[in-house]
Amino acid sequence: MRAGIAALPSDVVHLIAAGEVIDSLAAVVRELAENALDAGATRITIALSPEHWRIRVADNGSGMALADLKQAAAPHSTSKIRSSQDLWQLTSLGFRGEALHSLAQLATLEILSRSNNAEAGWHVTYDAQGIPLQVDPVAIAPGTVVIVDQLFSTWTARRQGLPPLAQQLRAVQTTIHQLALCHPHVTWQVRQNDRDWFQLWSGKTARHILPQILRDVQTGDLQELTLTVPNLDEDIKMIDVFTPSPLDSSTLYLLLGLPDRFHRHRPDWVRVAFNGRVVQMPELEQTLLAGFRQTVPRDRFPLCFVHLQVPPEQIDWNRHPAKSEIYLHHLAEWREQISNAIVQALRLSPINLTDTLYSQRTGTLLKTAEAESGYGSRRIQGAEAAGEAEGESVQNASLSPNALKAIAQVHNTYILAEHPGGIWLIEQHIAHERVLYEQLCDRWQLAPLEPAVILPQLTVAQVEQLQRLGLEVEPFGEQVWMVRSAPALLAQREDCPAALLELSLGGDLQAAQVATACRSAIRNGTSLTQQEMQTLLNQWQQTRNPRTCPHGRPICLTLEESSLSRFFRRHWVIGKSHGI
């Protein structure tokens, strides 16, 4: 017989609640690190002893007075909110008052803390109910140290159900990385088993943090953009510095890997954050992925991080115990804002390529040439510094209309162009392909075919595909079809039948536009006049995504003036070089 319904004992209730908040080593790190950030910490040190289920988190935040320390681990005790109305005005990472009490339930909990204006600190040990067991004065710098030992000792089944240790440590690392991106002003030092594991130095924005996380990313591979959004009905206005927005406005910070320099095999670095915390929001993640369509190669994914500082009344955090999911007001409007920001970031100072990926490859060629030339040199530090400063000025310069001047055509394939910052080499076919593709996206125009094109042996699926693209297709006998219209760019081409057959094989309108642009673009091996080269450069500079073709191939290779200067030793004093 089934037992009757009865109220759960309070200790069971608290244990269940604790297990929802603290479910892993990463959850402990997340909760304690967020408390440190709420306390204004600029340096956070984390020490892990996974085999002993021990975590120690120290910070240089504002610390706690003795009265607050005694109350800190009590159930639902917090300094963040006071009434139900405060739930809609949350400006802190923590607010539920559950983390420390949950840790007291699941482990041995100790806290050492000293407030900024106190002469000494206090060391408090808590029992399973969060009640202080022992209180002692302690010599400690201003800030807080939280020690969690023997985690899940009261719930051994949880330990057995957790993933392998290596996977747990990866989750800890990911948690810290995400917090560091959202709070770039903080320095993080992490130790494992009394050995240094990794550290992240503070920076002005996430652009200075990400290269420390992904070692194959350089600062020059990244573009960032900060927009302030007064409200969702007004136009967005660009600002230079990423600062927390006032409560009556929003801030959109976007950091992306330039598609011609960096992309990934998996969509593992498409991240969305709100008010200092990375969250799971598939709708916005799909918006980010869509923003890079036809700019990265097939089966590759962008690197993109967006951080929204939104008035608290537009977010409801009460969706998940870990606060990893939210309810967001005006979701459709935010998707549009993010899409527009991606377009603007890819066009901002377009193609002002710096001494990074391609220039490094060119630099390797220069070094090889130098080694084979039979002479060496000793670089003057001052000249190198001047060259670096020159490169920085190029990086910060915007590409104005007609900034490129066509000089020559190389192998009837590449256009050699002069730029105020150096020399650029542009592949003519894919540059023209980018121009045509964006024109087709703006205006997909069909033209009548005179005479009509006859295509035999089309399947029903092929006919339907052509019709979906807007083409007029009629039967013209047994398994023979007459096509009376075609994309305007293809209508006058001799290979129009082959192009139509290609379009019939599948794909959406966008795929058809890519195929049409590729087939219609200037072929490599085609000789161009000086004016034709200049016209193509002018058109290409004004495209929305000038870095890659619609297939994701890079369009431009740069050799900067600073590299030329170093190679030709323009810092040398000629008389001294001859021993005079």
TORVO-938870 format. One record per residue: y, x, z of N, C-alpha, C in turn. Coordinates in pm, whole numbers, plus 50000, padded with zeros to 5 digits. Each point is the difference from the previous one (the first is absolute). Layout:
YXZYXZYXZ ...
# end
This chain:
498815008650000501194991450000501245009050000 500974996049919501235007749991500824998650127 500555011350048500834999850121501304992649972 500554994150104501264992949986501155009649981 501134994549953501205008049978500615003650134 500355013050014500635004850124501045010549965 500985001050084501045010049979499445014150020 500445009249916499555013850011500635006750121 499275008850065500605007850108501175008349948 500995002450084501215007149957499695014149950 499005006750063499715013649955499415000149860 499234989549964499464998949866501114997049900 500924991250038501134996849914500815012549970 500305007850103500795012249980499265010149914 498685000950016499225009649923499964996149853 499844987049973500014995349861501345003049935 501084996850071501345002549947500235014949976 499545008150096500175014549986499275005249877 498804994849976499225004449885500614996149867 500874989949998500684996249877501165009349969 500685004750105501165008749981499565014449978 499065004850083499525013849992498574999749947 499855003049874498674999349940499525013449945 500785010850020499625012949945500925010850057 499675012649970500885010950037501354998649930 499984995949874501254998449926500894989450062 499414989450056500794989550063500725005450124 499335008850076500645006050117501205008449955 499795008349899501095008349950501144991449948 499674989649927501044991449946500844993650109 499364994150100500744993050104500875009650082 499445011750036500775009350082501125006549920 499745003049873501045005949915501134990049976 499664987449982501044989949980500854998450126 499375000650117500784999650124500955011950008 499555011749957500855011850001501174998449904 499754994349883501084997749904501004989950053 499514989650066500914990150061500865006450107 499495010650063500765006950104500975010249943 500115000749867500965009049937499525014349986 498715002350001499475013749992500305006149864 500295012950000500155007749876498915010649986 499185001650102498865009049995498834993450074 498874998949931498814993850059498845009749984 499345002950110498855009050000498764992150039 498975001149917498764992450021498855009950012 499214998750105498835008550020498764991150010 499005003249921498784991949995498795008450043 499154993950081498685005650031498994989049971 499654998349872499184988349961498664999350072 499365011550023498694999750065500094994750143 501145002050063500194995050136500804986850001 500294994849883500754987549988501325001050080 500715010749971501235002950075501165001649901 501114993550030501215000649918501195002550092 500835009449962501225002950076501184999549904 501014991850030501184998649916501235002950084 500775010049958501215004050071501204998549908 501124995750056501214998349920501225004350079 501115001649931501285003450063500964988350000 499434987950011500824987949999500764997950130 500464987950019500874996850114499275000050133 498674999350001499245000150124500134986950077 499324999350116500004988050082500325003450145 500704991150064500245001350144498744995850076 499955003050130498804997250079499674985250001 501004991450013499754985650004499324995249871 500465005449885499394996249873498605005649987 499795012050052498665005949995498984991750076 500404994950115499074992050079499634987049930 500884995049914499764987349932499435001849860 500015012449948499735002449858498644995049954 498955001450082498654996449957499584986150045 500894992650060499684986350039499864991449874 499214989350005499804991949880501294993749951 500215000849869501144993649933501325004150065 500145012950025501255005450055500675008549894 501254997249970500725007149895501494999550028 500695009849947501465000250009500644994949871 499174995849903500514997049867500494985749985 499354990350068500404986049986500054993550137 500764989350008500144992550125499694985249984 500174994649879499804985649979499364997949864 499614987449973499374996849872500965002349884 501314998750025500965002249894500015014549953 499655009150090499995014249965498925003249898 498984991549986498955002449901500554999849858 501144993649981500604999249865501155009949984 500175008850097501055010249992499445013750034 498775002749959499335012550037500565011749920 500455010150071500465012449936499195012050045 498974997850079499165010850050498624999149937 499235011150007498655000049947499044992650092 500175001650129499174992850096500774988650064 499284989850042500704989050068499054991450084 498695001349981499074990950067499675004250142 500195012650033499645004650133498515000150025 499215002549895498544999650012499365013849999 500665010049937499315012649972499605007350127 500955002550090499685007850119499014992750091 500144987050012499054992550081498615000449937 499934999149866498715000949932499375013650023 500805010549996499465013450026499495001450142 500714993850095499515000350139498664992950013 499804989549920498744992850002498855008149942 500315008249900498955006449922499815014750032 500895006050079499945014450023500685003350132 500035012950031500805004850112501405003149948 501014994250063501365000949949500905007150100 500725010049951501005007050080501295000949918 501144998850069501295001649933500895009050085 500595009949935501015008550061501304997549925 501084997550074501244996949932501205003750086 501065003449929501275002850065501124994949911 500874991850054501134994849923501065010849985 500874998249904500985010249967500935003350116 500334990150080500975002350107499345002650136 498675001650002499305002350127499835015050024 499975003750128499835014150035498545004349997 499084990650011498575003249999499234988649936 498755002649966499174989649940498934995350097 499174990849947498954994150082498704999749923 498915001550074498664999749944499274988250063 499604990549915499374987750049498624998649937 499014996950081498644997049955499734985250027 499354993249903499844985450009498524996350011 499754988350060498644994750003499794991249878 498834993649992499654992149882500904987949981 500714995650102500904988749987501435004249972 500205013249985501345005049974500855001550124 499374999750117500715001550127500015014850037 501155005650041500045014250037499055003250115 499175010149979499105004850104500635011450079 500735008549929500595011750063501325003249931 501015002850082501345003349949500445013050064 500325010049916500405013150051501205005049921 500925006850066501085006649925499435011649919 500645003349888499505010549913501185006549928 499885013049976501005007249922499684998349852 500914993749929499764997049859501354999249929 500045003949875501224998549919500234985249971 501254996049972500254986049966499094995449886 499424988550016499064994649903498794994250068 498954997849924498804993550052498745006749947 498995000950087498685004849961498994989350041 499224995249907498974990050027498645006449975 499114999250098498665005949990498984988850008 499194998949897498914990149995498705007849998 499154997750101498765007750012498814990350008 498875004649945498774992050000500224986149939 500594999949882500264987549929498704992349976 500034987150020498864990949984498865003050098 500345006650110498965002450101499534987050063 500844989749998499614986950052499424990949891 499935005449880499494991949888499265009549906 498865004950044499275010249926499524995049864 499804987049987499564994749871501055002549892 501275000350039501075002649903499885014249945 499695009550086499835013849953498905000849894 498894993250027498875000749908500294993049868 500924990650001500314992749877501085006249915 500645010750048501075006349925499455008849888 500795002849897499555008749890499775014250050 499455008749915499815014050038501335006550038 499905010650079501195006450054500965004649892 499465005849892500875004849892500834988649941 499404988549986500724988449945501064995150098 499705000550130500984996050099501205009549999 499735012849984501105009749997500864998249876 499384996449889500804997149880500914988050023 499494990150074500834988350031501165003950090 499765008950096501085005050086501055007049916 499565008549910500935007449916500824990549912 499344990149942500714990249918501044992650081 499664996250123500954993050088501255008350023 499815012850028501145008850025500815002049872 499345001749889500705001649873500894988049970 499474988250021500774987949972501214999050091 499835002950126501144999650092501035010649963 499535011849958500925010749964500854996349879 499414993249902500764995749883501084989850040 499664991450094500974989750043501065005750092 499725011250066500935005950097500145014949970 500655003349889500035014149956500775009350093 500804994550093500785008450090499155005950113 498734996450007499125004150112499115011649956 499835009750089499055011049980498704996650073 498895001949931498684996850054499175012750011 499395001950115499065011150021498694994150051 498915003049931498714993950033498985011150022 499294999050112498955009650035498684992750017 498935007149969498644994550016499155010550071 499454996050116499165009050079500725013250028 501264998750044500825011550040500315009549885 499884995349879500395008049883500994992049916 500955007249938500944993349913499264993549884 500314987449975499394992849889500984999249884 501124993450019501054999749898501324996750067 501085002349927501324996550049500864995649884 500954991650030500954994849900501405002350054 500785007649924501365002850044500934988749957 501024997750076500934989249972500805002949873 500524989749940500825001249880501004988649994 500845000549899501024989749986499404986649959 499075000549904499354987849951498525002749980 499284989649961498565001449975499715009749887 500975002649915499825009549891499715014150051 500475003150121499745013050059498705000050082 499454988350027498774999050078498775000049911 500064992849890498814998049917499405013149948 500795009849956499385012649956499255007350110 500324997150127499235005950108498664993050019 499934987649955498764992250012499085002549881 500574999449879499265002549877500415013749948 499155009750018500375013849970500225002549851 499444991749912500205002249858501244992949947 500794994250090501264993649962501155008950042 500975001849911501205007450032501184990450003 501065004250069501174991350012500534996149863 499975009349905500504997049866499164990149924 498784997350046499154990049935500364985850042 500914998750096500274987150061501414995349967 500164987249989501314993649985500154989850111 501164999550061500254990250105501264992149968 500044988250054501124991049975500184991250122 501234998350042500294991250113500984989449955 499674987550024500854988749964500284991850124 501214995450011500314990750107500094986049939 499424990550067499954986249951500744991350101 501284997049977500754991850097499304986850030 499564993249896499124988550017499284997949869 499034991550000499144998749883500674992949884 501214995250018500694993149893501055008649931 500305011850058501025008649943499365011749928 500805006349914499515011649927499775011550096 499025008249969499725011550084500995011349968 500305007650101500985010849988499345012950048 500125010449919499355012650034500835007650102 499305006150099500655008750095499285013350000 500625010150052499475013649989499075003750113 500254995350120499265004550116499184988550057 498745002850033499134989850057500274998850149 500684989350040500314997550140499574985950034 499644997350125499644986450039501134990349967 499664988949941501014990449959500374991050117 501204994249996500374990550103499124987749992 500014992250106499074988750009500254989549893 501224999449945500294989849900499785005149858 499365011449983499725005349867498635006650000 499565004349883498705006549986500185013049923 499065009050021499995012849929498655001949934 500025004249875498795002849925499995014949967 499025007050053499835014249969498755001449915 500135006949887498895001749907499805014849974 498765004550017499615013749969498824999449904 500145006649887498934999449901499765013749938 498775002049956499675011949923500364997849855 500765009349942500404998449861498764999649913 499884990049914498734997749930499595011249905 500965008449956499625011149912499555012250078 500084999250134499665011750080498874997550098 499864987650045499014997950106499464985949993 498674998950003499324987150014498635002950058 499314989550041498785001850078498844992349937 498795004250041498794993549948499774986450066 500564998150119499794987450073501364994550045 500074987050024501264994250048500155001550151 499735012150050499995002150145501365003950055 500975002349913501345003350048501024990349944 499654987350008500944989249972500204992950134 501105003050067500204995750139501264991750014 499934990250090501134991250030500255000350150 501255001750039500355000350142501174990650026 499994994250120501094991450044500485004550136 501275002550011500645002850129499245010450082 499615010949932499415011250070498505000250010 499314990649936498534999450011499404996649864 498985007549959499264997049877499144987650024 500024990749904499244987750014499154997949875 499044991350013499174996149886500614987549938 500495001449877500584988749930499615000949853 498854994449963499495001449863500994995249895 500794989750031500934994949900501015010749958 500575007050098500985010449968499335012549943 498785002950045499295011549944499724997749851 499654987849963499794996949859501305001049922 501114996550064501305001449935500295014749971 499685008750094500215014349979499135005249885 498744995949997499125004449893500504995049864 500454987649997500494994349874501245007349951 500805005350092501225006949961499745012949924 498785005250006499675012449931499094997849880 499854987549963499154997149885500615006249874 499185006349920500395007049877500905012050026 499945005550122500705012650026499055010850052 498844996250053498995009750043498784998549910 499195010549986498824999149913499034989350046 499144996249909498984990050030499105004950112 499654990850089499135002850115500635009850098 501325001449996500715007850099500984990750073 500405004150120500824991350083501215007750053 501084992950026501215006950044499965003750147 500915008750037500315002650140501314992650028 499964990750094501184991850023500034995150145 501145001750063500204995750138501324992450008 499934987850050501214992050015500134996050147 501195001850053500274997050140501184990350006 499734988250048501034989650009500464998550144 501305001050020500614996950129500604986049988 499344990450061500314985849979500474994050132 501004991049997500374993150123498784994050069 499875001650130498764996050069499654985349984 501004991549979499674985849987499264996849871 499935009649907499274997849875498535004250008 499595005350115498625004850016499374993650122 498754996149985499204995550113498855009850018 500035007750110498985010250025498764994250069 500044987550039498894994250077498884995249908 499455009249926498924996549908498735007950029 500165012250053498855008850021500265008250126 498995002250086500235007750123500575013949975 499615006249889500505013449969501334999749927 500534988049977501274998249930499975006549861 498824999949939499845005949867500224989749889 500134987550035500274989449904501164991750052 500794994749908501184992450041500144987549912 500804990950050500504989049919501435003649961 500304999749871501325004149950500674988449929 501254997450039500794990049930500475005649865 500204991549902500575003749870499135010449929 498694998250002499115009949940500285001749851 500204989149927500225001049855501285007949970 501044997650079501255007249979499845014950026 499195003450104499795014150030499185006749891 499074992949942499245005749889500935003449884 500944991449973500945002649891500905011950034 500445000850125500855011250041499265013249983 498735000450038499225012449989499795003649855 499704990349916499825002849857501275005949940 501144994450035501275005249949500275014050052 499625002550125500225013350058499175010649928 498764996649964499165009649927500635003449865 500474989749930500665002449871501205009150018 500804997350102501195008050024499655014350039 498965001750081499615013450043499505008449882 499294993849908499505007349885501105003249901 501104992550005501115002649910501085008550066 499995001250131501045007250072499985014749962 501135005449953500075013749951498795003049913 499814992249892498735000949928499735013949945 498775004450020499435012149945500765012450040 500704999950114500655012350045498945008850067 499085004949919498875007450052500465013150060 499455003350116500405012050071498925010649992 500185010850071499045011150000498744996250075 499264990349951498774996250069498835001449904 499324989149973498715000849933500075007549868 500794995049904499985006049868500745013349998 501095001050076500705012650005499135010750065 499144996350092499095009650060499015005049896 499524990849916499095004449894500745009449904 501254996549966500785008649915500275013350069 500254999450131500215012350075498785009149994 498814994150002498795008049987499965007149866 500404992949895500065006349868501005011449999 501164998050064501015010550005499485012150075 499314997750111499455011350075498965007649918 499194992549925499015006649914500685008449894 501044994249939500745007649899500645012450061 500524998650121500625011350070498975010850027 498814996150042498965010050032499585007649877 500004993449883499545006449878501115007549927 501244998750052501125006049927500185014750030 499345005250101500075014250027501125004050092 500714990650058501025003450097499894990650117 500465004550112500014991750119501414998950053 500144992650109501344998550058499874997250147 501075002950069500124996450140501084989350008 499614988150041500944988850003500995001550113 501234996849973501055000350100500054986450067 499895000050132499924987450073501214991349973 501175006149992501204992149977499954992949867 499485007149897499904993849868498994988750001 498885002050074499024989150011500604988050069 500765002750105500634988850071500964992749908 500725007749916500924993649906499244991649900 498845005549955499194992349907499494987350061 499575000650129499524988050068501124989950015 501195004950032501144990850013500314993549867 499865007949891500234994449868498984989249969 498725002850036498964989949978500274987550079 500535001550124500314988450083501094991649935 500995006849938501074992549935499474992149882 499025005949929499394992749890499254987950052 499315001850114499224989150058500904988150034 501195003050050500874989350047500844994049888 499955006049880500824995049891499314988449931 500764989949966499464988749927499975003349851 499104993749929499905002049856500924990049933 501145004749951500954991249935499574997649857 500504989049938499644997349861500325011949910 499085002949907500165010949904500135013650067 499405001750119500075012950068499145010349930 499024995649923499125009149928500515002249858 499975012649958500435003549865498815005949925 499584993349894498865004849921500365013249933 499095009650015500235013349941499075002449882 498714997550020499045002949895498734991950023 499145000349899498694993750008498945010949998 499074999550094498965010250013498674994249951 499415006449899498724995649943500034985349958 501164995049962500144986049960499414990550105 500035004350125499394992150108500944998750119 500665010750035500865000350118501455001549959 500854993050073501445001449980500545009350108 500615011049957500625009350093501444995550022 500354997450127501314994550030500695008450106 501325001049986500825006950099500554989850099 499915003550128500514991650108500905008550087 501024994250065500865008250088499235008150103 498784995550034499235007150100498955009349942 499875000849867499005008849944499544995349863 498725002449971499414996549871498834990550024 499934989549919498934990250014499204999249870 498704997150015499114998349887499414985950010 500274991849900499594985950003499024997649886 498864994150032499064996749894500474987349929 500205001149869500684989449926499194987049994 498705000849987499214987849985500044991550126 499745006150116499924991750120501394996050048 501035008049969501364995650033500364987749918 499665000149870500274988449916499144988150041 498775002950043499124989350047500614992950121 500595007550094500654993950116501174991349955 500795004849904501154992349950499524986849939 499025000949910499524988049932499344990350098 499265005150095499314991350095501004991750079 501065006250048500984992450078500764990149911 500215003549874500614990549909499094987949978 498715002649988499054988949983499904991450125 500095006350117499974992250124501214990850009 501135004949952501224991950004499994989249892 499355002949887500004990249891498725001649918 499044991750028498754999849924500214991049879 500275006149887500394992549882498895000349896 499674988249947498994998949893500704997749868 499385005049893500564998749865498934994649907 500394992049900499014994749906499445011249912 498754998549960499345009649913499944994449859 500615007449908499994996149859499525011849916 498824999449946499014989350014499295000750134 499264989550032499254999650124498895010549998 499605004250120498955010050015498654992950018 499025004449925498674994150007499125009050088 499404994050103499135007450090498624993550000 498995006949952498634994350001499275003250131 498944992750024499065002850108500644999850140 501004991450020500584998550135499144990550082 499825003450125499304990950091500984989350050 499444989750060500854989650056500925005850106 499495009350081500815006250105501165007949941 499785006749887501075007649936501084990849946 499594989049941500984990449948500844994350115 499334996450108500734994550114500965010350059 499615012749999500865010550052501285001149917 499884999949869501185000649913500894987950022 499404988650017500804987850022500715000550135 499375005950101500665001350130501255008749990 500005009449905501175008549982501074993349916 499764987749955500994992649924499875001349850 498965006549951499835002049856499394987549935 500404997549874499464988749925498725004449930 498894993950037498705003549943499344987349947 499545000549873499364988549938498685004249938 499024990849996498735003249931500235001149849 499295009549937500185002249856498635002049933 499064992950049498665001249947499035002750113 498755002549963498975002150101500225013650067 500304999550131500255011950082501125008849942 500944993749933501185007049946501244992750050 500985007650043501194994150061501255005649936 501004991449992501305003749943501035000750113 500655011450013501035001950103501354999649930 500844990450039501284997749932501205006150072 499805005350123501125006250071499475011750080 500935009050034499635012150073501225004850077 499825008750100501165006050066500905006649896 501324998450017500965004449900499845014849967 499695008250099499865014349974498815003249911 498994991350001498795002549921500014993349865 500894990349979499934991549881500135007949871 500845010449998500245007549877499175012849990 499115002150093499205012249998498794998449909 499615011049937498834999649914498724997750080 500015004650124498804998350083500054987350083 500764990249954500124987450075498644993450023 499104999249899498674993950027499255007150112 500025013350001499315007450106500654997450135 501334998950000500704997350125499654986250054 499934990049911499644986550044498574999650053 499135007349935498625000650048499955006150140 500825010250023500065006350132500504990150105 501024992249965500554990350095499004989050031 499094997149907499054989150020498895003550099 499915012850036498875004450081500204997450148 501134994950040500164996250141501265005450061 500244995750124501205004350072501054989250002 500905001150098501064990250012501195004149912 501104992650015501175002749918500535014150023 499965004450124500505013350031499185010749929 498684998549999499145009549930500294999949851 500294988249946500364999249859501315007149971 500954998950091501275006949983499825015150004 499135004750090499725014450007499375004749870 499004992749951499315003949877500964999949881 500864990149994500974999149890500985011550005 500485003350120500955011050013499355013249961 498785002150045499305012549971499785001849850 499594989349932499745001049857501285001649920 501114994550050501255000049925500875012150027 499705007450105500855011450037499865011449900 501025008449995500005011849913498765008350029 499285003749897498795007850020500355014750019 499245006950080500145014450009499645006349867 500785010049959499865005849866501024994949902 500794990050043501064994549916501275008150016 500575004549888501245007650005501184990650023 500915003850088501174991950033501275007849971 501024993149953501315006349983500685001550136 501075007850001500745001850125500504986750054 500484991449913500524987150044498894991050050 498835000349936498874991950046499545004450139 499975013250021499625005050132501004995550106 501295001249969501024996250098499964985250029 499784991849898499914985550021498844996550092 498855006449976498844997450085500295004250144 500635011650020500325004450136500944990250068 501004995349928500954990550059499304987150042 499104995149916499284987750033499075002150118 499325011350001499045002950107500695001350135 501175006250002500715001850127500354986750066 500164989749920500444987250054498844990550034 498765004649987498884991350035499904998350151 499274989850040499884997050143499065009750071 498965004349931499025009250058499825012049908 500985009150001499985010949901499065011450033 499304999250113499185011450041498645000549931 499434988449968498674999749941499954989949886 499025001749914499764989949896499234988450063 499804988949926499274988750060498575003250041 499445011149950498665004150042500045009050122 501185003750046500125008450119500145014849971 500115004149873500135014249967501445004650023 500215011950056501365005050018500655002949866 501294997549991500725001149873500745013349988 500505005350111500955011049994499535011950083 500225012149946499785012550072501345007050010 500385004450121501315006150019499885014750036 500945007649950500205014050040501435001150045 500215001750129501344999250055500765013149986 501304998750001500875011749985499745010350110 499684995450120499735009550108498775008549969 498984994049936498825007749962500325009949890 500814995749903500415009149893500785011750056 500894997050093500835010550060499145010450071 499004995350074499155009450070499175008349904 499494993749893499155007349907500775010849926 501214996949956500795009649923500845009250088 499784999650134500625009350095501525000049987 500584988049993501454999749985500735004350127 499225001850111500615004950122500055015250004 499375006549901499995014750000501405005549968 500285011750057501145008049955499455010149902 500394999049872499335007549894500085015150023 501185004750043500155014450022498995005150102 499824992850110499055004250103498574999349950 499724990549911498634998849950499625012049915 501045007449948499725012049921500225012750081 500164998450130500165011650085501395006249995 500974992749945501365005449992500734998150132 
# end
